[in-house]
Amino acid sequence: ATLQKMGLDYLDMMIIHSPQPWDKVNQCEDRYVEGNRAAWRALEEAYKEGKLRAIGVSNFQIGDLNRLLEGCTVKPMVNQILLHISNTPLELVEFCQNNGIAVEAYSPIAHGEILHQPEIQAMAEKYGVAVPQLCIRYTLQPARPPSAQYRRRGHQAETHRAAGCGSTAYPPFLSALLPMRKSADFQLPVLFFPPKTSSTSLSVFIAPA
């Protein structure tokens, strides 16, 4: 019915947006295991019928993924997670890459909060790039190859410039940014929901190794 309403033969991708109901995210211990498995079986069926080109999940932690992998016939192709300089779940990224699951890093600019950080602004100015480019390049570092989504004019060009800059230019960025992941002086709020006033949305794919 959805495809008919949209006038399409298939969708490129469909994901389970969260392992928990959106109003209960991080508010309870129930991980809704059986509900996720039932939803995943529906996605698997649609994928096998050719209605979906790719299926995946979002905001799934290692335990959530393991419970899906235990009984699935098609494993998730992507896990969309919050990932930026001040929130870098390396263990989760490594788990996904080891299991052939692409990581889609959403909000690499921390819902805009990073744009107001003087340390990041100074570093971007030093190397002659925009703050979003710096942040995108940070999330792209473990990627091979990257892909991204864009919802505002100009985002695509900036991302391509960030990804295409010479390798000699960016290691100093990354060397200086890495300690900020654990710095008590640089801990942005882990915003799970984009501010209602925000008009930007950007995601970056980190492909499996």
Residue frames as qw, qx, qy, qz and C-alpha x, y, z in Angstrom:
[[0.000, 0.885, 0.466, 0.000, 0.00, 0.00, 0.00],
 [0.321, -0.772, 0.100, 0.540, 2.85, 2.39, 0.81],
 [0.376, -0.151, 0.596, 0.693, 4.53, 1.82, -2.54],
 [0.201, 0.604, 0.690, 0.344, 1.24, 2.31, -4.36],
 [0.119, -0.925, -0.291, 0.216, 0.60, 5.61, -2.58],
 [0.310, -0.702, 0.306, 0.564, 4.10, 6.78, -3.46],
 [0.698, 0.679, -0.064, -0.220, 3.90, 5.54, -7.03],
 [0.027, 0.686, -0.725, -0.051, 7.08, 3.48, -6.62],
 [0.859, 0.115, -0.477, -0.145, 8.09, -0.10, -7.29],
 [0.793, -0.211, -0.411, 0.398, 10.53, -0.25, -4.37],
 [0.270, -0.954, 0.109, -0.074, 12.22, 1.80, -1.65],
 [0.475, 0.626, -0.543, 0.296, 15.98, 2.16, -1.42],
 [0.344, 0.110, -0.781, 0.509, 16.06, 1.52, 2.31],
 [0.581, -0.620, -0.186, -0.493, 13.82, 1.08, 5.33],
 [0.337, 0.249, -0.728, 0.543, 15.02, 0.92, 8.93],
 [0.534, -0.650, -0.534, 0.082, 13.67, 0.27, 12.42],
 [0.103, 0.829, -0.086, 0.543, 14.12, 3.76, 13.83],
 [0.194, -0.570, 0.597, -0.529, 14.79, 2.69, 17.42],
 [0.365, -0.030, -0.927, 0.082, 14.80, -0.54, 19.45],
 [0.051, -0.425, -0.708, 0.562, 12.39, 1.17, 21.85],
 [0.132, 0.832, 0.513, 0.163, 9.26, 3.26, 21.25],
 [0.366, 0.551, -0.036, 0.749, 10.38, 6.80, 20.55],
 [0.364, -0.754, 0.041, -0.545, 8.80, 8.19, 23.72],
 [0.859, -0.503, 0.086, -0.021, 10.63, 5.58, 25.80],
 [0.728, 0.491, -0.284, 0.385, 14.12, 5.86, 24.30],
 [0.402, 0.295, -0.543, 0.675, 16.66, 5.61, 27.13],
 [0.432, -0.433, 0.187, -0.768, 13.78, 5.93, 29.59],
 [0.876, -0.239, 0.247, -0.338, 13.35, 2.25, 30.46],
 [0.333, -0.462, 0.810, 0.143, 15.26, -1.04, 30.49],
 [0.750, 0.341, 0.554, -0.124, 12.84, -2.90, 28.21],
 [0.119, -0.421, 0.594, 0.675, 14.59, -3.42, 24.85],
 [0.705, 0.424, 0.132, -0.553, 11.41, -4.75, 23.15],
 [0.259, -0.347, 0.846, 0.311, 13.22, -7.84, 21.86],
 [0.420, 0.336, 0.841, 0.065, 10.23, -9.69, 20.45],
 [0.339, 0.840, 0.265, -0.330, 8.74, -6.57, 18.93],
 [0.037, 0.744, -0.497, -0.445, 12.01, -5.83, 17.16],
 [0.314, -0.126, 0.906, 0.255, 12.26, -9.39, 15.90],
 [0.438, 0.583, 0.676, -0.104, 8.71, -9.24, 14.53],
 [0.259, 0.887, -0.026, -0.381, 9.37, -5.91, 12.83],
 [0.127, -0.581, 0.695, 0.404, 12.61, -7.30, 11.39],
 [0.450, 0.167, 0.866, 0.138, 10.84, -10.35, 9.95],
 [0.418, 0.791, 0.392, -0.212, 8.47, -7.97, 8.14],
 [0.106, 0.847, -0.357, -0.380, 11.44, -6.06, 6.70],
 [0.341, -0.293, 0.848, 0.280, 13.12, -9.31, 5.65],
 [0.508, 0.458, 0.729, -0.011, 9.97, -10.40, 3.82],
 [0.340, 0.897, 0.116, -0.256, 9.70, -7.07, 1.99],
 [0.108, -0.715, 0.589, 0.361, 13.40, -7.22, 1.11],
 [0.421, -0.064, 0.878, 0.219, 13.11, -10.75, -0.29],
 [0.465, 0.651, 0.598, -0.051, 10.10, -9.66, -2.35],
 [0.465, 0.281, 0.302, 0.783, 12.14, -6.87, -3.90],
 [0.102, -0.898, -0.380, -0.199, 10.11, -4.08, -2.29],
 [0.346, -0.910, 0.197, 0.112, 13.14, -2.84, -0.36],
 [0.669, 0.609, -0.367, 0.215, 16.69, -2.61, -1.67],
 [0.385, 0.264, -0.660, 0.589, 18.25, -2.42, 1.80],
 [0.619, -0.670, -0.319, -0.258, 17.04, -2.89, 5.38],
 [0.439, 0.276, -0.528, 0.673, 18.58, -1.76, 8.61],
 [0.487, -0.680, -0.510, 0.200, 18.18, -0.36, 12.10],
 [0.140, 0.696, -0.130, 0.692, 18.84, 2.86, 13.97],
 [0.345, -0.631, 0.384, -0.579, 20.04, 3.56, 17.51],
 [0.961, -0.169, -0.204, -0.082, 20.61, -0.16, 18.12],
 [0.301, -0.748, 0.582, -0.110, 23.25, -1.03, 20.70],
 [0.196, 0.386, -0.896, -0.098, 25.42, -4.16, 20.63],
 [0.306, 0.083, 0.876, -0.363, 22.95, -6.18, 22.70],
 [0.603, 0.502, 0.231, -0.576, 20.05, -5.16, 20.44],
 [0.488, 0.574, -0.545, -0.367, 22.03, -6.20, 17.36],
 [0.010, -0.262, 0.962, -0.081, 23.07, -9.52, 18.86],
 [0.471, 0.244, 0.718, -0.451, 19.46, -10.40, 19.62],
 [0.641, 0.589, -0.042, -0.490, 18.48, -9.66, 16.01],
 [0.322, 0.566, -0.731, -0.204, 21.45, -11.57, 14.58],
 [0.367, -0.171, 0.880, -0.248, 20.53, -14.66, 16.62],
 [0.516, 0.343, 0.767, -0.166, 17.44, -15.38, 14.55],
 [0.412, 0.702, -0.057, -0.578, 17.52, -13.33, 11.36],
 [0.813, 0.283, 0.443, 0.250, 17.84, -14.66, 7.82],
 [0.448, 0.675, 0.072, 0.583, 19.03, -11.28, 6.50],
 [0.511, -0.433, -0.327, 0.667, 21.29, -9.31, 8.81],
 [0.054, 0.936, 0.183, -0.296, 20.94, -5.53, 9.14],
 [0.681, 0.472, 0.143, 0.541, 22.79, -3.72, 6.40],
 [0.178, 0.541, -0.152, 0.808, 23.10, -0.44, 8.30],
 [0.443, -0.623, -0.543, 0.347, 22.90, 0.87, 11.84],
 [0.123, 0.725, 0.081, 0.673, 22.20, 4.59, 12.05],
 [0.615, -0.524, -0.425, 0.408, 23.69, 6.01, 15.27],
 [0.098, -0.993, 0.026, -0.055, 24.45, 9.33, 16.92],
 [0.819, -0.120, 0.066, 0.558, 28.15, 9.96, 16.34],
 [0.232, 0.920, -0.054, 0.310, 30.15, 13.16, 16.63],
 [0.379, 0.554, -0.529, 0.519, 33.38, 14.44, 18.21],
 [0.275, -0.401, 0.564, -0.667, 31.95, 14.41, 21.73],
 [0.796, -0.019, 0.446, -0.410, 29.99, 11.18, 21.31],
 [0.487, 0.510, -0.658, -0.264, 32.00, 8.46, 19.57],
 [0.852, -0.234, 0.380, -0.274, 30.86, 4.91, 20.43],
 [0.226, 0.600, -0.731, -0.233, 33.95, 3.17, 19.08],
 [0.330, -0.102, 0.928, -0.140, 33.03, -0.25, 20.49],
 [0.613, 0.498, 0.491, -0.367, 29.67, -0.16, 18.70],
 [0.462, 0.745, -0.311, -0.367, 31.27, 1.03, 15.45],
 [0.012, 0.475, -0.874, -0.100, 33.84, -1.77, 15.64],
 [0.494, 0.132, 0.822, -0.250, 31.13, -4.37, 16.36],
 [0.630, 0.638, 0.209, -0.390, 29.14, -3.24, 13.32],
 [0.353, 0.720, -0.531, -0.274, 32.18, -3.25, 11.05],
 [0.176, -0.325, 0.929, -0.030, 33.21, -6.72, 12.25],
 [0.473, 0.303, 0.799, -0.213, 29.73, -7.98, 11.41],
 [0.239, 0.214, 0.658, 0.682, 29.49, -6.34, 7.99],
 [0.006, -0.822, -0.565, 0.079, 26.97, -3.73, 9.11],
 [0.311, 0.484, 0.071, 0.815, 27.48, -0.23, 7.71],
 [0.264, -0.564, -0.478, 0.620, 27.37, 2.57, 10.27],
 [0.138, 0.703, 0.324, 0.618, 25.46, 5.72, 9.40],
 [0.367, -0.274, -0.416, 0.785, 26.65, 8.52, 11.67],
 [0.003, 0.799, 0.457, 0.391, 23.88, 11.02, 12.13],
 [0.233, -0.964, -0.067, -0.106, 24.35, 14.57, 13.37],
 [0.773, 0.104, -0.171, 0.602, 28.14, 14.85, 13.02],
 [0.131, 0.468, -0.152, 0.861, 27.77, 18.49, 14.15],
 [0.196, -0.251, -0.771, 0.551, 25.89, 17.43, 17.32],
 [0.023, 0.778, 0.626, 0.037, 22.60, 19.03, 16.26],
 [0.200, 0.849, 0.082, 0.482, 24.49, 22.28, 15.71],
 [0.602, -0.790, -0.014, 0.111, 26.05, 22.45, 19.19],
 [0.767, -0.149, 0.188, 0.595, 29.59, 21.97, 17.86],
 [0.371, 0.686, 0.244, 0.577, 29.23, 25.06, 15.67],
 [0.250, -0.906, 0.001, -0.342, 29.40, 27.16, 18.84],
 [0.841, -0.451, 0.033, 0.297, 32.52, 25.54, 20.32],
 [0.085, 0.944, -0.283, -0.146, 35.50, 27.96, 20.17],
 [0.517, -0.451, 0.687, 0.241, 38.06, 25.12, 20.22],
 [0.642, 0.336, 0.655, 0.212, 36.56, 23.58, 17.10],
 [0.345, 0.925, 0.158, -0.037, 36.12, 26.94, 15.38],
 [0.175, -0.847, 0.445, 0.232, 39.78, 27.80, 15.99],
 [0.578, -0.193, 0.745, 0.271, 40.94, 24.47, 14.63],
 [0.586, 0.608, 0.522, 0.118, 38.81, 24.81, 11.49],
 [0.180, 0.976, -0.066, -0.106, 40.17, 28.32, 10.86],
 [0.421, -0.645, 0.571, 0.284, 43.74, 27.08, 11.32],
 [0.478, -0.035, 0.801, 0.358, 43.35, 24.57, 8.50],
 [0.190, 0.253, -0.357, -0.879, 41.14, 26.70, 6.28],
 [0.227, -0.265, -0.878, -0.328, 37.98, 24.61, 6.40],
 [0.507, -0.452, -0.094, -0.728, 34.44, 25.08, 7.68],
 [0.402, -0.315, 0.707, -0.489, 33.50, 23.61, 11.06],
 [0.885, 0.143, 0.224, -0.383, 31.02, 21.16, 9.46],
 [0.718, 0.531, -0.449, -0.005, 33.79, 19.93, 7.14],
 [0.033, 0.513, -0.762, 0.394, 36.02, 19.28, 10.13],
 [0.620, -0.125, 0.576, -0.518, 33.26, 17.36, 11.90],
 [0.889, 0.342, -0.030, -0.302, 32.35, 15.36, 8.82],
 [0.531, 0.570, -0.616, 0.116, 35.97, 14.43, 8.21],
 [0.274, -0.403, 0.746, -0.453, 36.19, 13.21, 11.81],
 [0.789, 0.070, 0.453, -0.410, 33.28, 10.81, 11.28],
 [0.804, 0.532, -0.198, -0.179, 34.66, 9.72, 7.90],
 [0.065, -0.711, 0.700, -0.023, 38.07, 8.72, 9.25],
 [0.476, -0.178, 0.860, -0.057, 37.25, 5.00, 9.74],
 [0.718, 0.485, 0.298, -0.400, 35.18, 4.88, 6.55],
 [0.094, -0.327, 0.767, 0.545, 35.84, 3.00, 3.30],
 [0.210, 0.265, 0.159, 0.928, 34.14, 4.40, 1.21],
 [0.097, 0.341, 0.518, -0.779, 31.86, 7.16, 2.58],
 [0.044, -0.493, -0.642, -0.586, 28.39, 8.14, 1.46],
 [0.027, -0.216, -0.461, 0.860, 26.11, 10.84, 2.83],
 [0.068, 0.718, 0.680, 0.137, 22.59, 12.25, 2.88],
 [0.174, -0.027, -0.026, 0.984, 21.87, 15.96, 2.32],
 [0.035, 0.717, 0.694, -0.056, 18.84, 18.10, 3.03],
 [0.011, 0.914, 0.079, -0.398, 20.19, 21.60, 2.39],
 [0.650, 0.731, -0.033, 0.205, 21.82, 23.10, -0.67],
 [0.131, 0.829, -0.468, 0.277, 25.60, 23.13, -0.36],
 [0.743, -0.468, 0.452, -0.160, 25.92, 20.21, 2.07],
 [0.952, 0.228, 0.169, 0.118, 26.92, 17.80, -0.68],
 [0.522, 0.740, -0.223, 0.361, 29.72, 20.01, -1.99],
 [0.273, -0.764, 0.467, -0.350, 31.10, 20.58, 1.52],
 [0.878, -0.260, 0.389, -0.099, 31.06, 16.87, 2.31],
 [0.874, 0.428, 0.044, 0.227, 32.85, 16.03, -0.92],
 [0.251, 0.811, -0.352, 0.395, 35.50, 18.64, -0.17],
 [0.551, -0.622, 0.475, -0.291, 35.94, 17.23, 3.33],
 [0.943, -0.032, 0.332, 0.002, 36.26, 13.68, 2.06],
 [0.791, 0.547, 0.044, 0.272, 38.55, 14.61, -0.81],
 [0.087, -0.934, 0.335, -0.086, 41.11, 16.74, 1.03],
 [0.590, 0.480, -0.624, 0.179, 44.61, 15.35, 0.90],
 [0.833, -0.377, -0.391, 0.108, 45.55, 12.87, 3.59],
 [0.543, 0.113, -0.321, 0.768, 48.49, 15.07, 4.64],
 [0.130, -0.475, 0.016, -0.870, 46.13, 17.87, 5.69],
 [0.663, -0.479, -0.233, -0.526, 43.82, 16.00, 8.02],
 [0.731, -0.150, -0.586, 0.318, 45.87, 13.91, 10.49],
 [0.176, 0.138, -0.412, 0.883, 46.64, 17.04, 12.59],
 [0.534, -0.323, -0.128, -0.771, 42.87, 17.65, 12.82],
 [0.841, -0.233, -0.438, -0.215, 42.21, 14.16, 13.99],
 [0.591, 0.045, -0.576, 0.563, 45.13, 13.97, 16.40],
 [0.029, -0.171, 0.326, -0.929, 43.85, 17.09, 18.14],
 [0.614, -0.236, -0.198, -0.726, 40.19, 16.05, 18.06],
 [0.688, -0.093, -0.719, -0.009, 40.60, 12.56, 19.49],
 [0.271, -0.043, -0.680, 0.680, 41.35, 13.69, 23.08],
 [0.336, -0.126, 0.069, -0.931, 38.17, 15.77, 23.06],
 [0.645, -0.216, -0.641, -0.355, 36.15, 12.57, 23.13],
 [0.670, -0.367, -0.586, 0.270, 37.15, 12.11, 26.77],
 [0.233, 0.221, -0.260, 0.911, 37.86, 15.68, 27.85],
 [0.148, -0.592, -0.690, 0.388, 35.76, 16.88, 30.79],
 [0.012, -0.510, -0.025, 0.859, 36.03, 20.38, 29.33],
 [0.342, 0.257, -0.495, -0.756, 34.49, 19.32, 26.04],
 [0.107, 0.223, 0.967, -0.060, 31.44, 17.20, 26.70],
 [0.347, -0.082, -0.275, -0.893, 28.47, 18.30, 24.66],
 [0.630, 0.038, 0.528, -0.568, 25.03, 17.18, 25.77],
 [0.132, 0.013, 0.935, 0.330, 24.10, 13.86, 24.12],
 [0.493, 0.283, 0.112, -0.815, 21.04, 15.12, 22.33],
 [0.376, 0.129, 0.909, 0.124, 18.93, 12.21, 21.17],
 [0.329, 0.737, 0.590, 0.026, 16.22, 14.37, 19.61],
 [0.356, 0.298, 0.196, 0.864, 17.03, 17.20, 17.20],
 [0.029, 0.367, 0.361, -0.857, 15.93, 20.60, 18.56],
 [0.386, 0.664, 0.632, -0.100, 12.52, 21.59, 17.21],
 [0.167, 0.903, -0.040, -0.393, 14.00, 24.80, 15.82],
 [0.385, -0.405, 0.665, 0.495, 16.70, 22.97, 13.87],
 [0.686, 0.605, 0.024, -0.402, 16.39, 23.06, 10.09],
 [0.311, 0.622, -0.702, -0.153, 19.46, 20.97, 9.32],
 [0.912, -0.152, 0.353, -0.145, 19.89, 17.25, 9.01],
 [0.430, 0.674, -0.593, -0.101, 23.00, 15.44, 7.91],
 [0.909, -0.256, 0.324, -0.054, 24.08, 11.82, 8.03],
 [0.252, 0.692, -0.658, -0.156, 27.35, 10.19, 7.05],
 [0.987, 0.006, -0.111, -0.114, 27.88, 6.54, 6.19],
 [0.200, -0.649, 0.734, 0.001, 30.81, 4.64, 7.66],
 [0.827, 0.237, -0.412, -0.299, 31.19, 1.52, 5.56],
 [0.922, -0.349, 0.167, 0.026, 32.20, -1.87, 6.99],
 [0.167, -0.720, 0.623, 0.254, 35.93, -2.50, 7.01]]
